[in-house]
């Protein structure tokens, strides 16, 4: 018998993974997939296609002759004992408003702490700070013992070397007028800021192309320039059959193409946001990808799978 959502969740837990049935978003809940798996043990195959790395999403699971199977969104059947469940990242960025705005510092160390002024003018380490935690800062800094510290809005200090700092644009671009929505991506900082006019409304860490500032036509680098999001899909298949670089990721969620094959999309197969990692697209944690998908234009109507607009999409600006 086909398993209920509860049984799918139990399977995910038993295999050490996570149950992903609904991605919460600002305005609604979008059903994407129940759990994601990737075939292990060399080259996998699905529907007759041999692939180097295969990731799919499951609609349900069932038992047959004492073995557990999963049913994919393409209605293919996979034995679960030949897969491993992926645990997607729980990381998400920071919503910004009149009370909490830029600058913000994302902590890039697993051993960061708040610092407080101590006796004799020195500094004393305080509470630990979580990896990739977003801390609102004042924009000022100070030196102590040869180390530069950033001033947090709560009065504590952060070691600058353990953070990546996100500031508002110094000179608003010509398109930042009124409440027009646009997205700023920094390749060197691996950050994204969503703006409405000159007001930042969201910031997060991303993973752009793993070859940094290289030629996007010759390397796995993210293209630079100003573009418009033109096509959005709730999910797509992304693959590559070039020798040594084969992969096939099914059901990649919250995909937003802005030029050629370059897109924003959720990456459920890694948790390295803040580090260059992709083949050229801008990878986002699933929660961030869901937020951005709902915020950008063109809008995807309820119960639709995608939308297309060649002129009215949200502007994307990607730079070093």
C-alpha positions in Angstrom: 0.0 0.0 0.0 1.1 3.6 -0.7 2.4 5.2 2.5 0.8 8.2 4.2 2.7 11.4 4.8 3.4 10.2 8.3 5.1 7.0 7.0 7.2 9.0 4.6 8.3 11.1 7.5 9.2 8.0 9.5 11.2 6.7 6.6 13.1 9.9 6.4 13.9 9.8 10.1 14.9 6.1 10.0 17.3 6.9 7.1 18.8 9.9 9.0 17.3 12.5 6.8 14.6 15.2 7.0 11.0 15.3 6.0 10.3 18.2 3.6 6.6 18.4 2.7 5.9 22.1 2.8 8.1 25.1 2.5 6.7 28.0 4.5 6.7 31.3 2.6 5.6 34.8 3.3 2.1 34.5 1.8 1.4 30.8 1.4 2.6 27.2 1.7 3.9 25.5 -1.4 3.9 21.8 -1.8 7.2 20.8 -3.3 8.3 17.3 -2.3 8.1 14.8 0.6 11.7 13.8 0.9 14.8 13.9 -1.3 17.1 11.0 -2.0 20.3 10.5 -3.9 21.5 7.2 -5.3 24.8 6.0 -3.9 27.4 3.4 -4.9 28.8 4.5 -8.2 26.7 5.4 -11.2 23.0 5.3 -10.8 20.2 5.0 -13.3 16.6 6.0 -13.6 14.2 5.4 -16.5 17.1 3.9 -18.5 19.5 6.9 -18.1 22.9 6.2 -16.5 24.1 9.1 -14.5 27.0 10.0 -12.2 25.0 11.6 -9.4 21.3 11.3 -9.2 19.0 13.1 -6.8 15.2 12.8 -6.9 12.2 13.7 -4.8 9.6 11.2 -3.6 5.8 11.5 -3.6 5.3 8.4 -1.4 6.8 5.1 -0.2 5.5 1.6 -0.1 6.5 -2.0 0.8 6.8 -4.9 -1.7 8.0 -8.4 -0.8 9.7 -7.1 2.4 11.5 -4.2 0.7 10.8 -0.5 1.0 10.4 1.5 -2.2 9.9 5.2 -3.1 7.7 6.6 -5.8 9.3 9.6 -7.6 7.5 12.6 -9.1 8.0 11.0 -12.5 6.3 7.8 -11.2 9.5 5.8 -11.2 10.1 3.3 -8.4 13.4 3.3 -6.4 14.5 0.8 -3.7 15.2 2.9 -0.6 18.0 0.6 0.5 20.0 1.9 -2.4 19.6 5.5 -1.6 20.4 7.9 1.2 18.1 10.7 2.4 19.5 14.2 2.0 18.9 16.5 5.0 18.4 19.9 3.4 19.9 23.0 5.0 17.8 24.8 7.7 19.8 28.0 7.2 17.9 31.1 6.3 18.8 34.8 5.9 17.4 37.8 7.7 14.3 39.9 7.0 15.0 43.6 7.2 12.7 46.4 8.3 12.8 49.8 9.9 14.1 48.4 13.2 16.6 45.9 11.8 18.4 47.0 8.6 21.8 47.0 7.0 24.6 46.8 7.8 24.5 43.2 8.9 27.4 40.8 9.6 27.0 37.1 8.9 29.3 35.0 11.2 31.6 32.8 9.1 33.4 31.0 12.0 32.3 28.0 14.1 34.1 29.5 17.1 32.9 33.1 17.2 31.8 35.0 20.3 30.5 38.3 21.4 33.1 40.5 23.2 32.5 43.0 26.0 34.6 45.7 27.3 36.6 44.4 30.3 38.7 45.9 33.1 41.6 48.0 32.1 40.2 48.7 28.6 40.6 45.2 27.4 37.9 42.9 26.0 36.3 39.8 27.5 34.7 37.0 25.5 31.0 36.6 26.1 28.3 34.3 24.6 29.1 32.2 21.6 27.6 33.1 18.3 26.1 30.5 15.9 27.7 29.8 12.6 26.2 32.0 9.9 24.1 33.9 12.4 23.2 37.4 11.1 24.1 40.2 13.6 22.9 43.7 13.2 25.8 46.1 13.4 26.2 49.8 13.7 28.8 50.2 10.9 31.5 51.4 13.2 34.6 49.4 14.3 37.5 49.6 16.8 40.9 48.1 17.2 42.1 46.3 20.3 45.2 44.1 20.6 45.9 44.3 16.9 42.4 43.0 16.0 39.6 44.9 14.4 36.1 44.5 15.9 32.7 45.4 14.6 30.2 47.2 16.8 26.9 45.3 17.1 23.7 47.1 17.8 23.4 45.4 21.2 26.6 47.0 22.3 28.8 43.9 21.9 31.8 43.5 19.6 32.5 40.9 16.9 35.9 40.0 15.4 35.8 41.4 11.9 37.8 38.5 10.5 35.1 36.0 11.5 32.4 37.8 9.6 31.2 38.9 6.2 29.7 42.3 6.3 26.7 43.3 4.2 26.2 47.1 3.6 23.6 49.0 1.7 24.7 50.2 -1.8 26.7 53.4 -1.5 25.4 54.9 -4.7 21.9 53.6 -5.6 21.7 52.5 -9.2 19.5 54.2 -11.7 16.9 51.4 -11.5 16.5 51.8 -7.7 13.5 54.1 -7.9 10.2 54.1 -6.0 9.5 50.7 -4.7 10.9 48.8 -7.6 12.1 45.4 -6.5 15.7 44.3 -7.4 18.3 41.9 -6.2 22.0 42.6 -5.5 24.4 39.6 -5.5 28.1 39.9 -4.6 30.3 37.1 -5.8 33.3 37.9 -3.6 31.1 38.2 -0.5 28.7 35.4 -1.4 25.8 37.6 -0.3 22.4 38.6 -1.6 20.3 41.6 -0.8 16.7 42.1 -1.9 15.7 45.8 -2.3 12.5 47.7 -2.8 13.9 51.0 -4.3 16.7 51.9 -1.9 15.3 50.0 1.0 16.8 46.6 1.8 14.2 44.1 2.8 16.1 40.8 3.0 19.7 39.5 3.0 21.3 36.1 3.0 24.3 34.0 2.0 24.4 32.3 -1.3 26.7 29.9 -3.3 27.6 31.2 -6.7 29.8 29.5 -9.3 32.7 27.5 -7.8 35.3 29.2 -10.2 34.7 32.6 -8.7 35.3 35.5 -11.1 36.3 33.3 -14.1 34.8 33.4 -17.6 31.3 31.9 -17.3 31.6 30.5 -20.8 34.7 28.5 -20.0 34.5 27.9 -16.3 31.9 27.2 -13.6 31.5 30.9 -12.8 28.4 33.0 -12.3 27.8 35.6 -15.1 28.0 39.2 -14.1 25.8 42.1 -15.2 22.2 43.3 -14.9 19.4 41.0 -16.0 15.7 40.5 -15.6 14.1 37.3 -14.2 12.1 36.0 -17.1 11.0 32.5 -16.2 10.1 30.9 -12.9 9.3 27.2 -12.1 8.3 25.6 -8.9 10.7 22.8 -9.8 12.8 21.6 -12.8 15.4 19.0 -13.6 19.0 20.2 -13.8 21.6 17.9 -15.4 24.9 17.7 -17.1 26.3 14.8 -19.1 29.9 16.1 -19.7 32.5 13.5 -18.8 33.8 13.9 -15.3 31.0 16.3 -14.4 27.9 14.2 -14.7 24.9 15.0 -12.5 21.1 14.8 -12.7 19.1 16.6 -10.0 15.4 16.1 -10.4 12.8 18.3 -8.7 15.1 21.3 -8.0 12.7 23.8 -6.4 12.1 27.5 -6.7 13.9 28.1 -10.0 14.2 31.6 -11.5 16.0 32.0 -14.8 17.5 35.4 -15.5 19.8 34.8 -18.5 20.8 31.8 -20.6 20.9 28.9 -18.2 21.7 31.0 -15.2 19.2 31.0 -12.4 18.4 31.3 -8.7 17.3 28.0 -7.2 17.2 26.1 -4.0 20.0 23.6 -3.5 18.8 20.7 -1.2 22.0 18.7 -1.8 24.5 20.9 0.1 24.8 23.2 3.1 27.7 25.4 2.1 25.9 28.7 1.6 28.4 31.5 1.9 31.0 29.5 -0.2 31.3 29.3 -4.0 29.9 25.9 -4.9 27.6 25.8 -8.0 28.1 25.2 -11.7 27.2 28.9 -12.3 23.7 29.3 -10.9 23.1 31.2 -7.7 22.3 28.5 -5.1 20.1 29.4 -2.1 19.1 27.5 1.0 15.5 26.1 0.5 13.9 28.6 2.9 15.6 31.5 1.3 14.7 30.3 -2.2 11.1 30.0 -1.2 11.0 33.5 0.2 12.7 35.0 -2.9 10.5 33.0 -5.3 7.3 34.5 -3.7 8.8 38.0 -3.6 10.0 38.4 -7.2 8.3 39.0 -10.5 6.8 37.5 -12.6 4.3 36.3 -10.1 3.3 32.6 -10.3 -0.5 32.3 -9.9 -1.9 29.9 -7.3 -1.9 26.3 -8.5 0.4 27.2 -11.5 3.7 25.5 -11.9 5.5 28.5 -13.5 5.3 31.9 -15.2 7.1 33.8 -18.0 7.6 37.5 -18.6 10.3 38.9 -20.8 10.0 42.5 -19.7 8.4 42.8 -16.3 10.6 40.5 -14.2 12.6 41.5 -11.1 16.0 43.1 -12.0 19.1 41.1 -10.9 22.5 42.8 -10.5 25.5 40.5 -10.1 28.9 41.9 -9.5 32.2 41.1 -7.8 
